Amino acid sequence: MRFDILIPAILLSTRLTGLAAQVSVDELQPGATVRVTAPTARTPACNGQHVFAGLRGDTLMLGDDGTLSCPVEWVDRLEVQRERRGNGWTGAILGAALFGAGGVILAKADCAAYWGSCVNEDDAAKYAVGYGALGVLVGGAAGYGIGSLIKSDRWESVPLHARGSGALMGRSVR
C-alpha cells in the first residue's frame, strides 16, 4: 500500500471536513454559550464567556436577557461552545504508559530482592513483561475512568466576515 499518497489524502480530507463544519454568526441560536475576544472594546464586559441572545444589525446581543451589546467591529474572535466531552482515552494512554513503566521498574526490583530466581536475563525479561503488561492493563483502565470524569469544552471559531446581512470584517458595506 502506498502510504506516501494515503497520509496526505487523509490529512487533507480531515482539514476540509473541519472547514465545512464552521458556522456563521447568522446560524447561532439564542441561548448558545459563546466566548468573545474584544481587546479594543470600550466595554470591558464584552470580553469573556456569555450567553448569546441574538444579533441586532451589526451588534452582538449577549447575556440571558440581551442587555449587553457589543458591536461586531470591536470583536476580534468569536467562538461557540459545541460540546463538553470526557478525556477517557487521553487518561487511558497516560495511565497505561505510567503504570506500564512502573510495572517494569517494579519487576526489576522485585525479581532481584524477593524472588531471587532471576539468575539470568531471560527470567528478568519474563518478570518485566508480566509486570509491565499488568501495569498497562490496570493503568489504562484507571486512567480511562479518571479521564472520563474530567470534562473539557470544545470551542468552534465563528467567522465574523461571513455574515449574510452585509457585514464584512465587522464593517457595514451598505
Secondary structure by P-SEA (a helix, b strand, c coil): ccaaaaaaaaaaaaaaaaaaaccccccccccbbbbbbbccccccccccbbbbccccccbbbbcccccbbbbcccccbbbbbcbbbbaaaaaaaaaaaaaaaaaaaaaaaaaaccccccccaaaaaaaaaaaaaaaaaaaaaaaaaaaaabbbbbbbbbbccccccccccccccc
